[in-house]
Amino acid sequence: MTDAVRTQGLFKRFGQQTAVAGVDLVVPRGSFAGLVGPNGAGKTTTLSMTTGLLRPDGGSIHIDGFDVWQDPVAVKARIGVLPEGLRLFERLSGRELLHYNGQLRGLPKPEVERRTEELLAVMDLLGSADKLVVDYSTGMRKKIGLAAALLHNPAVLFLDEPFEGVDPVSANTLVDVLTRYTSSGSTVVFSSHVMDLVERLCDWVSVMSGGYIVAQGPLDQIRAGRTLNQAFLDLVGASNSGSGSGNGEEGLSWLGSAQA
């Protein structure tokens, strides 16, 4: 069976800095996949290239067997994207935003209207459907952004830090929707710094560090009897950071000292 996502030798340099140094990312179809790594590991750059938002300097990317740069129309019809720092049309209402996205996707108007109302209901946004997006909270923006990404029923959904700045109630709604989405055989790929969340949601994990994939596979294989957080620290070489030995403690000897 074709993988939902496969990259080979993916490479990107910004000036003298190599952000992605040859990534071979694999995501099986129908999986809930987490892409994790420390800040600066190359996660956002990798996802941006994988979804066609950023052209790589080298390597290949295939989604559902289609080459992202050779057959971009076929790929874009199969993916939904919720990028970090999502920019929305803020002078549209939530309902208008979904209608507009449906028209861009070429969906029939009656189908757009039906899906819009169902998504607004599931995202608990019906009460705010006619409010301008500029007046939405962070959690509401994430929910309407996810609704827009799901409107055309993509085969693969890419989410970059989807729970960043989201309150627990909104996060729970997002989790319910995504779990329902993958249970139908669709694929989710999302980046996150929250290991507990990745451990709870994902059945497949890819770990990035220094622009490379240092480990990937089924969740239990990556954990190898540890918590995902400990496995992550071991894999990126951070297990001993903050252990109390070395210059870190000496350099902060003043911290917490009671003032006279």
Backbone as a ProteinNet text record, in pm:
[ID]
protein_1_A
[PRIMARY]
MTDAVRTQGLFKRFGQQTAVAGVDLVVPRGSFAGLVGPNGAGKTTTLSMTTGLLRPDGGSIHIDGFDVWQDPVAVKARIGVLPEGLRLFERLSGRELLHYNGQLRGLPKPEVERRTEELLAVMDLLGSADKLVVDYSTGMRKKIGLAAALLHNPAVLFLDEPFEGVDPVSANTLVDVLTRYTSSGSTVVFSSHVMDLVERLCDWVSVMSGGYIVAQGPLDQIRAGRTLNQAFLDLVGASNSGSGSGNGEEGLSWLGSAQA
[TERTIARY]
83.5	0	87.4	49.4	125.1	124.1	240.6	246.3	170.6	112.9	46.5	147.9	262.9	368.9	502.8	584.2	721	811.2	914.7	1017	1149.1	1234.7	1367.2	1470.4	1568	1677.7	1635.3	1529.1	1475.9	1577	1605.3	1715.5	1675.6	1709.6	1681.4	1785.6	1840.9	1939.7	1892.1	1912.4	1885.1	2018.8	2073.9	2206	2309.4	2379.5	2480.8	2423.8	2297.8	2236.5	2158.4	2188.4	2114.3	2000.7	1877.2	1760.8	1715.8	1719.2	1681.8	1793	1850.1	1978.1	1969.5	1852.1	1838.1	1738.1	1613.6	1509.8	1438.2	1433.1	1355.7	1237.7	1130.3	1011.3	913.6	862.6	764.2	644.9	523.8	400.8	305.8	273.9	181.8	41.3	-26.7	-164.4	-253.3	-341.8	-436.1	-380.8	-258.8	-198	-223.4	-208.7	-208.2	-63	8.2	153.4	197.9	291.5	348.5	489.4	520.2	655.3	706	803.8	850.3	999	1040.5	1180.7	1198.4	1319.5	1344.1	1328.9	1324.5	1319.4	1439.1	1411.8	1518.8	1555.6	1479	1511.2	1481.3	1391	1355.3	1214.4	1131.3	995.7	909.6	902.9	818	867.6	998.5	1053.8	1018.6	1028.4	994.2	848.1	759.1	616.3	584.6	651.3	627.1	666.3	777.3	818.4	726.1	685.9	601.8	466.2	415.6	283.1	289.1	407.2	418.1	423.1	441.7	449	589.9	688.1	827.9	901.2	971.9	1040.5	1171.6	1193.6	1318.7	1436.5	1557.3	1678.1	1718.9	1663.4	1694.7	1601.8	1593.7	1510.7	1376.5	1299.4	1167.7	1062.1	937.6	824	706.6	648.3	530.2	419.6	299.4	180.7	79.9	41.5	-47.4	5.5	137.8	199.4	221.8	172.1	187.2	303.3	382.3	495.2	444.1	482.6	430.9	463.7	582.6	624.3	601.1	583.7	554.4	404.5	325.3	179.5	110.3	134.3	85.9	-66	-138	-283.9	-343.3	-294.1	-343.3	-311.7	-193	-154	-240	-257.9	-333.7	-479.7	-531.8	-668.4	-679.1	-565.1	-563.8	-521.5	-477.6	-426.1	-504.2	-503	-549.3	-434.8	-422.1	-306.7	-352	-302.2	-321.3	-182.1	-123	14.9	25	146.6	171.1	160.3	104.7	88	-8.9	-118.1	-216.5	-268.2	-265.4	-323.1	-461.1	-561.6	-699.1	-752.2	-859.1	-926.8	-1013.5	-957.2	-1015.9	-1141.7	-1167.1	-1286.8	-1404.1	-1387.6	-1498.8	-1547	-1672.2	-1721.1	-1673.6	-1686.9	-1648.2	-1722	-1851.6	-1932.7	-1888	-1865	-1820.2	-1683.9	-1596.4	-1463.8	-1473.5	-1560.6	-1577.2	-1642	-1740.6	-1802.7	-1698.3	-1613.1	-1509.5	-1411.7	-1369.4	-1277.9	-1341.8	-1470.2	-1539.7	-1545	-1566.5	-1567.6	-1429.6	-1323.9	-1188.7	-1159.7	-1217.7	-1197.1	-1287.4	-1378.8	-1464.3	-1577.9	-1614.7	-1725.3	-1858.5	-1961.2	-2093.7	-2146.1	-2213.4	-2259.6	-2345.1	-2444.7	-2524.5	-2438.7	-2336.7	-2248.1	-2162.3	-2115.8	-2038.4	-2121.4	-2246	-2332.7	-2360.2	-2382.6	-2410.1	-2288.1	-2172.3	-2051	-2014.8	-2037.8	-2008.2	-2087.8	-2217.1	-2300.9	-2261.8	-2227.2	-2186.9	-2054.7	-1959.1	-1830.5	-1844.3	-1925.7	-1947.3	-2008.9	-2100.2	-2164.5	-2064	-1985.5	-1888.7	-1781.1	-1741.5	-1637.6	-1693.1	-1821.1	-1886.2	-1869.5	-1891.2	-1876.4	-2005.5	-2115	-2239.5	-2278.4	-2256.4	-2292.4	-2207.2	-2090.6	-1999.5	-1982.8	-2068.9	-2052.3	-2059.4	-2136.2	-2151.6	-2067.7	-1981.6	-1887.7	-1763.5	-1705.1	-1584.1	-1469.9	-1387.9	-1276.3	-1177.5	-1166.5	-1075.1	-1109.5	-1234.9	-1278.2	-1273.1	-1222.5	-1211.8	-1093.2	-1108.5	-997.4	-900.7	-786.3	-688.1	-747.6	-820.2	-881.7	-984.3	-1063.3	-1163.6	-1097.2	-985.9	-913.8	-860.4	-806.8	-756.1	-870.1	-985.9	-1098.9	-1153.3	-1164.2	-1215.8	-1110.4	-981.5	-875.3	-877.2	-902.2	-913	-1035.7	-1145.7	-1267.2	-1240.9	-1168.7	-1137.2	-1048.4	-955.7	-865.2	-937.1	-1047.5	-1121.8	-1236.2	-1271.2	-1394	-1402.4	-1291.4	-1292	-1261.6	-1261.2	-1240.1	-1108.4	-995.3	-865.7	-826.8	-737.4	-687	-579.8	-504.1	-395.8	-407	-400.2	-412.4	-281.3	-224.5	-99.1	-126.8	-78.5	-103.8	28.4	62.5	186.7	151.8	185.9	155.8	8.2	-83.9	-226.5	-282	-213.2	-265.8	-195	-106	-32.1	-127.7	-130.4	-213.9	-362.1	-399.1	-540.5	-582.9	-698.8	-748.6	-791.1	-800.9	-831.6	-963.5	-1065.5	-1194.5	-1182.4	-1119.1	-1099.9	-1009.1	-905.1	-813.4	-886.8	-977	-1054.6	-1141.9	-1199.3	-1279.9	-1194.4	-1075.7	-986.1	-946.8	-916.9	-878.5	-991.9	-1114.3	-1229.7	-1247	-1234.1	-1251.5	-1141.4	-1017.1	-905.4	-910.4	-951.8	-963.7	-1071.1	-1180.5	-1287.8	-1239.3	-1160.2	-1108.8	-1018.5	-925.4	-833.5	-901.9	-1006.8	-1076.8	-1142.4	-1160.8	-1221.2	-1117.2	-989	-883	-799.3	-831.5	-752	-627.3	-537	-406.1	-387.3	-334.4	-298.1	-148.3	-83	56.8	62.6	106.8	112.6	239.8	290.6	408.9	364.7	442.1	407.3	529	531.4	632.3	578	449.1	385	387.9	485.9	505.5	386.2	325.3	210.7	97	77.6	-28.5	3.1	126.1	167.7	152.8	193.4	184.6	40.2	-49.7	-191.6	-260.3	-220.1	-292.3	-231.5	-99.2	-31.6	-5.2	-9.7	33.9	165.1	210.8	335.5	408.1	538.8	615.1	744	774.5	903.7	972.2	1098.3	1173.9	1281.7	1279.5	1379.4	1476.5	1600.8	1701.8	1810	1844.1	1951.4	1928.8	1800.2	1769.9	1759.4	1766.8	1757.7	1642.6	1594.8	1509.3	1601.4	1597.8	1686.7	1618	1485.9	1411.6	1269.3	1209.2	1068.5	1015.2	886.7	823	700.8	642.1	526.8	562.7	464.3	487.4	559.2	512.6	572.4	717.6	750.1	888.5	978.5	929.3	1007.9	1024.5	918.4	927.1	1019.4	1011.6	1097	1094.8	973.2	958.1	972.8	1002.8	1014.3	890.9	879.5	780.6	831	741.6	784.8	876	848.3	931.7	1075.6	1093.8	1228.9	1295.6	1218.4	1273.2	1319.6	1239.1	1273.2	1402.8	1416	1536.6	1659.1	1643	1754.6	1795.8	1697.6	1724.4	1790.6	1753	1810.2	1930.9	1972	2091.9	2076.8	1955.6	1930.1	1901.8	1931.6	1894.3	1957.8	2079.4	2151.3	2143.6	2069.5	2060.7	1980.4	2027	1955.3	1966	2067.9	2078.3	2141.8	2191.9	2253	2403.6	2461.8	2605.6	2645.7	2763.6	2811.1	2789.8	2811.5	2814	2676.9	2569.7	2437.3	2402.2	2429.1	2395.8	2486.9	2617.8	2711.3	2676.6	2634.4	2602.6	2475.3	2393	2267.7	2266.1	2382.5	2390.5	2311.5	2287.6	2213.5	2062.8	2017	1873.2	1802.5	1699.4	1622.5	1675	1788.9	1844.6	1754.7	1728.5	1643.1	1714.3	1638.4	1696	1695.3	1798.9	1809.2	1707.4
-119.5	0	125.1	224.3	348.3	422.4	473.4	556.7	685.5	740.2	870	978.5	972.9	1072.2	999.9	1037.3	985	1092.5	1129.1	1219.4	1144.3	1182.3	1121.5	1231.4	1235.2	1330.2	1475.6	1507.3	1643.6	1738.3	1847.9	1935.6	2081.5	2166.2	2309.1	2389.7	2489.3	2576.5	2721.4	2797.5	2940.6	3011.8	3068.6	3129.2	3023.8	3043.9	2948.3	2843.5	2857.7	2765.7	2655.4	2532.6	2418.3	2386.6	2409.3	2387.1	2242	2181.8	2041.2	1975.6	1869.2	1819.2	1683.9	1647.1	1518.2	1430.3	1472.8	1405.6	1298.8	1178.2	1067.7	1041.5	1113.9	1104.6	1005.4	914.6	816.5	821.8	831.2	828.3	728.6	618.1	520.8	578.4	535.4	579.6	535.2	625.4	595	612.2	664.5	680	818.8	827.4	955.5	976.6	1057.4	1066.7	1196.2	1185	1301.3	1327.1	1452.8	1495.5	1580.8	1530.3	1598.5	1629.3	1730.5	1769.7	1898.8	1928.1	2053.8	2173.2	2292.7	2413.4	2417.4	2453.6	2460.9	2328.7	2223.6	2091.4	2081.9	2168.5	2165.6	2116.2	2106.6	2052.1	2139.1	2268.3	2357.4	2366.7	2372.1	2376.2	2248.9	2135.6	2007.7	2003.9	2044.6	2044.5	2145.1	2259.6	2360.6	2307.8	2235.4	2177.1	2063.2	1983.2	1867.4	1908.9	2022.6	2068	2165.9	2187.2	2273.3	2420.7	2458.2	2599.9	2656.3	2566.7	2608.6	2510.5	2563	2474.6	2424.4	2294	2239.5	2266	2260.4	2271.4	2136.3	2029.8	1896.5	1794.3	1678.6	1570.7	1562.3	1460.3	1438	1423	1455.3	1447.1	1385.3	1280.9	1219	1208.6	1243.9	1229.9	1144.8	1034.5	937.1	895.8	891.6	849.1	959.6	1080.6	1193.4	1282.3	1324.1	1412.8	1554.8	1610.9	1742.2	1851.1	1844.7	1952.7	1920.2	1792	1754.9	1751.4	1725.9	1716.8	1791.9	1923.8	1999.8	2006.8	2008.9	2019.1	1893.7	1777.2	1651.9	1643.4	1690.6	1686.6	1780.8	1903.1	2001.1	1961.2	1882	1832	1726.8	1667.4	1557.4	1597.2	1722.3	1761.6	1879	1884	1999.7	2046.4	2177.7	2232.5	2335.3	2319.7	2420.4	2461.3	2564.2	2601.2	2678.7	2683.9	2766.3	2913	2996.4	3137.9	3157.4	3082	3084.3	3225.5	3266.8	3395	3367.6	3431.6	3413.1	3544	3532	3651.4	3706.5	3799.7	3840.2	3923.5	3980.7	4063	3981.9	3850.3	3759.9	3699.8	3663.2	3588.6	3444.2	3367.7	3227.1	3152.2	3176.3	3108.8	3151.8	3281.7	3331.2	3273.7	3259	3203.6	3060.8	2980.2	2842.6	2838.7	2924.6	2930.7	2968.5	3064.8	3109.2	2996	2922.9	2810.8	2701.7	2678.3	2578.5	2616.9	2746	2793.3	2779.8	2810.2	2794.9	2649.7	2557.9	2415	2360.6	2442.8	2400.3	2308.8	2310.9	2227.3	2291.4	2212.2	2267.2	2347.5	2457	2547	2476.9	2393.6	2325.2	2237.1	2172.2	2086.1	2169.5	2285	2375	2420.5	2457.8	2505.9	2395.2	2273.2	2161.6	2130.7	2121	2089.9	2201.8	2326.2	2440.8	2432.6	2408.7	2403.9	2287.1	2173.2	2057.9	2084.8	2146.4	2176.7	2282	2383.2	2486	2424.4	2329.9	2264.2	2178.8	2098.3	2009.6	2089.8	2202.9	2286.9	2379.5	2368.9	2453.9	2602.2	2634	2771.4	2829	2756.9	2807.2	2941.9	2958.7	3083.8	3201.5	3170.1	3276.2	3274	3201.6	3181.6	3311.6	3409.3	3535	3648.1	3613.6	3710.8	3715.4	3835.6	3847.4	3769.2	3707	3625.9	3710.5	3840.4	3928.4	3933.3	3904.1	3907.3	3769.8	3669.2	3533.8	3525.3	3441.3	3409.7	3314.9	3288.6	3196.8	3059	3007.9	2876.7	2872.5	2977.4	2984.2	2990.6	3063.5	3071.8	2934.8	2861.5	2728.1	2637.7	2650	2565.2	2600.4	2729.8	2766.7	2734.8	2745	2707.2	2558.5	2477	2332.7	2299.2	2368.5	2346.4	2375.8	2484.3	2519.5	2413.8	2357	2254.8	2122.9	2099.1	1973.7	1981.3	2101	2122.4	2035.9	2017	1940	1792.1	1749	1608.8	1555	1611.9	1570.4	1430.3	1368.7	1236.7	1248.7	1358.9	1379.8	1521.6	1532	1660.6	1691.8	1809.9	1853	1966.4	1950.9	2049	2085.2	2212.5	2258.5	2326.3	2261.2	2310.3	2349.3	2257.5	2294.1	2327.5	2286.1	2309.7	2423.9	2493.3	2604.8	2718.3	2757.5	2868	2837.8	2709.8	2671.4	2627.7	2675.5	2640.5	2493.4	2432.6	2289.2	2249.1	2335.1	2301	2294.5	2395.4	2395.8	2281.4	2254.4	2144.9	2011.7	1993	1868.8	1853.7	1965.1	1962	1922.4	1982.5	1950.5	1802.9	1750.6	1610	1518.6	1549.6	1466.9	1463.7	1580.6	1588.1	1510.9	1526.1	1459.9	1309	1264.5	1120.9	1060.2	1129.2	1083	1079.8	1177.1	1187	1068.3	1034.7	924.1	788.5	779.3	651	609	704.1	673.2	631	627.1	585.8	698.4	821.7	936	949.1	1037.1	1048.1	1187.2	1194.4	1322	1322.3	1431.8	1454.7	1586.2	1582.4	1708.9	1718.5	1841.3	1868.4	1922	1890.6	1935.9	1925.5	2011.3	2000.9	1926.8	1896.5	1838.1	1686.1	1623.7	1479	1399.6	1446.2	1374	1368	1476.5	1481.1	1387.4	1390.4	1301.7	1156.1	1127.1	990.5	943.1	1036.2	1000	982.1	1059.4	1060.5	973.2	965.8	913.6	763.3	699.8	561.1	551.1	664.2	670	798.7	791.9	909	919.5	1041.7	1073.2	1177.9	1152.6	1242.8	1312.1	1446.9	1526.7	1592.7	1604.7	1678	1723.3	1851.6	1903	1889.3	1891.6	1882.8	1741.8	1640.9	1501.6	1430.8	1321.6	1227.8	1131.1	1133.3	1045.8	916.4	911.9	788.1	805.9	697.5	701.2	558.6	549.3	418.5	419.1	300.9	292.2	346.5	403.2	466.6	374.2	250.7	158.2	127.4	123.7	99.2	215.3	337.1	456.1	464.7	433.1	441.1	334.9	214.7	103.1	86.6	89.1	67.4	191.7	305.7	432.4	517.3	628.7	727.4	790.8	849.1	915.1	1033	1101.3	1215.1	1171.6	1059.9	1011.5	961.2	892	844.8	963.1	1068.4	1189	1251.1	1264.7	1322.6	1237.7	1106.4	1018.1	1033	1040.5	1044.2	1174.3	1285.7	1414.8	1453.8	1362.7	1386	1489	1495.8	1597.1	1534.2	1406.9	1336.4	1395.6	1448.8	1496.8	1646.6	1716.2	1861.7	1895	1992.3	2032.8	1933.7	1845	1742.2	1793.9	1921.5	1976.4	1972.1	1904.6	1902.2	1996	2052.9	2138.7	2285	2366	2510.9	2571.8	2499.5	2557.6	2597.2	2507.2	2537.6	2645	2638.2	2737.3	2876	2885	3014.2	3074.9	2993.9	3043.9	3029.2	3037.7	3017.7	3122.1	3236.9	3345.3	3323.2	3237.2	3224.3	3163.9	3232	3183.4	3225.9	3297.6	3344.5	3450.6	3438.4	3537.1	3670.3	3776.9	3909.8	3960.7	4035.2	4090.6	4202.2
0	0	0	-78.5	-87.7	45.3	85	204.9	180.3	286.6	273.1	241.9	307.1	287.1	280.4	183.8	177.3	117.1	191.8	138.5	133.5	38.6	26.7	4.1	93.9	80.7	82.1	154.7	155.4	219.4	147.3	187.3	167	267	254.1	330.2	260.4	321.6	312	420.4	420.6	441.9	334	345.2	380.9	491.7	537	631.6	665.2	761.8	690.9	725.8	673.7	770	726.8	813.9	810.1	692.6	675	594.5	649.3	598	527.7	476.8	409.2	480.3	481.6	560	477.7	532.8	475.7	569.4	546.4	630.6	568.7	651.4	606.6	701.2	644	722.1	656.1	722.3	663.5	648.1	547.3	525	641.6	684.8	792	931.8	943	1075.5	1132.1	1263.1	1333.9	1372	1294.4	1304.1	1368.8	1461	1526.4	1477.3	1448.4	1413	1527.3	1600.5	1720.6	1709.5	1784	1783.4	1860.8	1905.3	1976.7	1883.7	1941.3	1860.2	1765.2	1639.2	1541.5	1477.4	1505.4	1449.6	1301.2	1251.1	1109.4	1082	1185.8	1170.1	1078.2	1107.6	1028.2	884.2	865.7	730.3	654.4	722	658.8	618	708.2	676.2	566	567	462.8	325	317.9	190.1	149.7	247	217.6	162.6	207.4	164.1	46.7	-9.5	-126.7	-96.9	29.6	66.5	52.7	45.8	38.1	-53.1	-153.1	-247.9	-186.8	-188.5	-134.3	-226.5	-170.4	-250.7	-308.6	-253.8	-303.6	-242.5	-304.7	-253.5	-322.8	-286.3	-346.3	-238.4	-274.9	-183.1	-257.3	-200.2	-258.7	-154	-194.8	-110.4	-184.6	-122.3	-187.4	-324.3	-338	-462.3	-564.3	-537.9	-630.4	-587.4	-683.2	-657.3	-631.4	-517.8	-476.1	-576.8	-640.2	-729.2	-875.9	-908.1	-1045.8	-1075.1	-973.8	-990.7	-876.6	-866.2	-750.6	-739.5	-851	-844	-780.3	-821.4	-764.8	-615.8	-577.6	-436.7	-353.4	-400	-322.5	-306.3	-400.6	-386.8	-277.5	-239.3	-143.3	-3.5	13.1	144.6	203.4	335.6	409.5	497.4	517.1	588.8	691.7	814.1	918.2	964.7	900.7	932.7	1063.3	1116.6	1234.4	1194.1	1282.8	1249.8	1135.3	1137.5	1029.4	1004	876.6	836.3	776.5	832	786.3	727.5	649.6	598.6	711.9	787.6	914.5	900.2	782.2	763.3	709.4	707.4	679.6	811.1	815.4	930.8	918.3	1025.4	1020.2	911.4	899.7	796.8	656.6	639.3	508.7	471	569.2	543.3	489.1	549.1	502.5	364.6	341.6	208.2	103.1	136.8	43.1	12.5	116.1	95.7	10.6	31.8	-48.3	-195.3	-221.9	-360.9	-424.8	-347.7	-399.6	-436.5	-360	-384.5	-495.3	-544.6	-654.3	-612.4	-485.1	-438.2	-477	-505.4	-534.9	-415.7	-444.5	-338.4	-233.5	-271.5	-168	-77.1	-135.1	-55.5	39	-9.3	76.1	195.4	170	277.2	378.7	329.3	420.2	507	444.4	520	616.5	574.8	661	790.6	780.8	900.9	990.3	929.9	1010.5	1082.6	1013.6	1075.7	1185	1160.2	1263	1388	1368.8	1483.7	1560	1488.2	1552.6	1625.6	1568.8	1629.9	1737.8	1764.6	1864.3	1829.9	1700.5	1652.8	1595.1	1607.2	1550.1	1609.5	1738.3	1803.1	1759.6	1700.1	1654.2	1503.1	1433.9	1289.6	1210.6	1258.9	1185.8	1244.6	1336.9	1393.2	1304.4	1287.9	1207.9	1271.1	1186.8	1235.9	1315.3	1283.8	1356.2	1505.1	1539.3	1678.4	1745.2	1674.5	1731.2	1828.1	1929.9	2019.7	1948.9	2012.1	1953.1	1930.3	2030.5	2016.3	1904.7	1892.6	1786.2	1648.7	1639.6	1512.9	1472.1	1569	1538.5	1491.4	1553.8	1515.9	1378.8	1347.2	1215	1108.3	1143.9	1050.8	1021.1	1125.1	1104.8	1021.4	1047.7	968.9	820.9	792.9	654.6	590	668.7	615.5	589.1	660.5	647.6	547.5	505.6	429.4	303.8	234.5	109.7	131.7	260.3	296.6	240.1	284.8	230.3	277.7	203.6	241.8	349.2	347	443	499.1	630.5	698.8	769.2	740.5	801.6	899.8	1021.9	1126.6	1194.1	1194.4	1257.6	1389.3	1498.7	1633.9	1648.1	1622.5	1622.9	1760.4	1867.4	2001.8	2073.7	2002.7	2061.5	2097.7	2224.6	2269.6	2275.2	2269.3	2268.1	2407.8	2452.8	2585.4	2587.9	2708.3	2718.6	2652.9	2660	2600.3	2448.2	2387.4	2243	2199.9	2279.6	2247	2246	2340.7	2346.8	2221.6	2175.6	2052.8	1933.4	1922.9	1812.7	1814.2	1932.8	1945.5	1900.8	1943.9	1905.4	1753.3	1690.3	1545.1	1473.2	1518.1	1451.7	1469.9	1588.4	1612.9	1523.9	1509.7	1421	1275.9	1238.8	1101.3	1068.1	1157.7	1129.1	1139.2	1218.1	1231.2	1100.4	1008.4	878.7	775.1	815.6	724.2	669.1	705.4	662	749.6	710.6	776.6	834.3	956.2	1018.5	1045.4	1007	1041.4	1117.3	1242.1	1316.2	1398.4	1406.1	1487	1621.8	1723.4	1857.9	1948.6	2050.8	2155.7	2277.2	2277.5	2395.3	2383.2	2449.6	2435.8	2489	2596.8	2651.7	2551.1	2477.3	2376.9	2260.7	2213.6	2105.4	2148.4	2271	2322.3	2331.7	2364.8	2379.7	2245.2	2144.5	2018.2	1909.7	1905.3	1786.1	1793.3	1677	1664.9	1587	1531.1	1455	1491.9	1513.6	1557	1476.4	1432.8	1370.2	1456.2	1491.2	1578.3	1496.3	1497.9	1426.3	1522.9	1478.1	1554	1457.7	1461.2	1377.6	1228.6	1186.4	1044.6	990.1	1077.3	1036.4	1108.8	1050.5	1122.8	1196	1328.1	1405.2	1444.4	1436.5	1463.7	1413.5	1364.5	1329	1323.4	1352.9	1352.5	1441.1	1466.4	1557	1694.7	1762.3	1892.2	1989.7	2002.1	2099.5	2065.5	1937.8	1896.8	1936.3	1918.7	1954.8	2106.8	2180.7	2327.1	2384.7	2330.8	2375.2	2526.8	2582.3	2725.5	2810.6	2748.9	2820.9	2794.6	2865.1	2823.9	2695.8	2616.9	2494.6	2526.5	2636.3	2674.3	2700.9	2772.8	2800.7	2674	2589.4	2463	2378.1	2375.8	2300.2	2351.6	2483.1	2541.4	2510.4	2515	2481.8	2335.3	2247.2	2103.3	2058.9	2122.4	2080.9	2165.9	2255	2333	2440.5	2498.9	2602.8	2737.9	2754.2	2876.7	3001	2988.5	3106.9	3125.9	3035.8	3051.1	3174.1	3250.9	3370.6	3482.8	3480.2	3582.2	3709.7	3705.5	3826.5	3821.7	3718.8	3704.8	3592.2	3599.5	3491.5	3521	3418.6	3436.3	3455.5	3415.4	3424.8	3565.9	3660.7	3799.7	3855.1	3822.8	3874.2	3822.5	3696	3637.5	3691.7	3759.7	3815.8	3967.9	4028.9	4173.8	4251.3	4185.2	4251.4	4248	4159.6	4134.2	4254.7	4303.1	4415.2	4549.9	4550.4	4677.5	4738	4865.9	4932.8	4939.7	4912	4917.6	5061.4	5095.1	5231.3	5248
[MASK]
++++++++++++++++++++++++++++++++++++++++++++++++++++++++++++++++++++++++++++++++++++++++++++++++++++++++++++++++++++++++++++++++++++++++++++++++++++++++++++++++++++++++++++++++++++++++++++++++++++++++++++++++++++++++++++++++++++++++++++++++++++++++++++++++++++

